[in-house]
Amino acid sequence: MKVAFLGATKGMGRALARLSAERGDAICLLGRNDVDLERSAADLRVRGATGPVRCFACDLEQTETFAAAISAAREALTGLDAVVVTAGIFATQEELETDPALAERLLRINFSHTVMFCEAARKVLLDEGEGTLCVFSSVAGERGRKPVIIYGAAKAGLTRYLEGLDHKYRADGLRVITVKPGFVKTSMTAGLPPPPFAGEPDAVAARVLSAIDRGTPVVYAPAPWRYIMAIIRALPRAIMRRIEF
Ligand SMILES: NC(=O)c1ccc[n+]([C@@H]2O[C@H](COP(=O)([O-])OP(=O)(O)OC[C@H]3O[C@@H](n4cnc5c(N)ncnc54)[C@H](OP(=O)(O)O)[C@@H]3O)[C@@H](O)[C@H]2O)c1
């Protein structure tokens, strides 16, 4: 598989890129920090990635970098089978309520600019004839919840966008995979108390790579979060107002 990763310098993206390299995929890394990108590329080469693992600048805060980065990856890999987006940021509801600039930045990075990046990726993958767009949303987008109102709103919007893409373009060869992680222990969640069923990046990566191979449209990871969220979705508002989940 020829795959471009946006956000694979850390966390679940790094775990997924490592698994992909270990089975011999050809990889390009997209991201905003040259040093981290080159360090990650060297790691993937050692793990068995096919070819040189090239890196290209792409910052979710700068829309002008999107199309150029995806085109550069396509050219370097002489084709593109998949684009994986794990880039994103997190801030607590308290931080976002007291810092409107941070809230606006998070909404931009996690929602509107991620959508614009996916639009650029969609065009290239459809132009290839077929391909997979795998994007990390969150269980936080499933229900309005007190601790993640703004972060969850961005992820809810992203989930709906990806669902629409899947409905419109699957018949044309675009497989859209929406990943909905629950709590996973990464740099993003460092310092937060892990709840029951907190996951590890490697286990999530194995589940997601299998979903990419099968074209599974929606993936909860770790698996129990599918059932947890089914219960949460069914709870009446009166209960949601009372609980702190
Ligand atoms: N961890 C969880 O519990 C959890 C739960 C639900 C959903 N998610 C979602 O899953 C995805 C991956 O999360 P994670 O925990 O693996 O996160 P992570 O360890 O913090 O890694 C995030 C990645 O995003 C990149 N990134 C951040 N801002 C960027 C920007 N402006 N442009 C380009 N790249 C940028 C980071 O690169 P730099 O090195 O440049 O910062 C890093 O590679 C995110 O979308 C997150 O919202 C996570």
The ligand as a Gaussian input file, in Angstrom:
#p B3LYP/6-31G(d) Opt

LIG

0 1
 N       -5.979000      10.113000      22.668000
 C       -7.285000      10.013000      22.820000
 O       -7.791000       9.591000      23.890000
 C       -8.217000      10.368000      21.695000
 C       -9.582000      10.087000      21.866000
 C      -10.469000      10.388000      20.840000
 C      -10.003000      10.938000      19.665000
 N       -8.667000      11.225000      19.517000
 C       -8.249000      11.805000      18.242000
 O       -7.330000      10.917000      17.629000
 C       -6.349000      11.663000      16.883000
 C       -4.953000      11.276000      17.338000
 O       -4.856000      11.539000      18.735000
 P       -3.527000      11.197000      19.581000
 O       -3.982000      11.011000      20.970000
 O       -2.741000      10.166000      18.900000
 O       -2.803000      12.629000      19.502000
 P       -1.269000      13.088000      19.720000
 O       -0.466000      12.012000      20.336000
 O       -1.351000      14.400000      20.427000
 O       -0.767000      13.332000      18.213000
 C       -1.381000      14.340000      17.464000
 C       -0.662000      14.512000      16.147000
 O       -1.285000      15.627000      15.487000
 C       -0.263000      16.468000      14.988000
 N       -0.732000      17.843000      14.861000
 C       -1.233000      18.642000      15.831000
 N       -1.521000      19.841000      15.337000
 C       -1.195000      19.828000      14.024000
 C       -1.233000      20.782000      12.972000
 N       -1.662000      22.040000      13.163000
 N       -0.826000      20.412000      11.741000
 C       -0.358000      19.160000      11.517000
 N       -0.272000      18.213000      12.474000
 C       -0.682000      18.540000      13.717000
 C        0.852000      16.329000      15.991000
 O        2.071000      16.761000      15.410000
 P        3.139000      17.688000      16.200000
 O        4.199000      16.731000      16.633000
 O        3.584000      18.665000      15.175000
 O        2.422000      18.320000      17.361000
 C        0.826000      14.833000      16.283000
 O        1.553000      14.130000      15.302000
 C       -6.713000      13.136000      17.104000
 O       -7.531000      13.579000      16.057000
 C       -7.530000      13.121000      18.388000
 O       -8.427000      14.215000      18.461000
 C       -7.769000      10.953000      20.521000

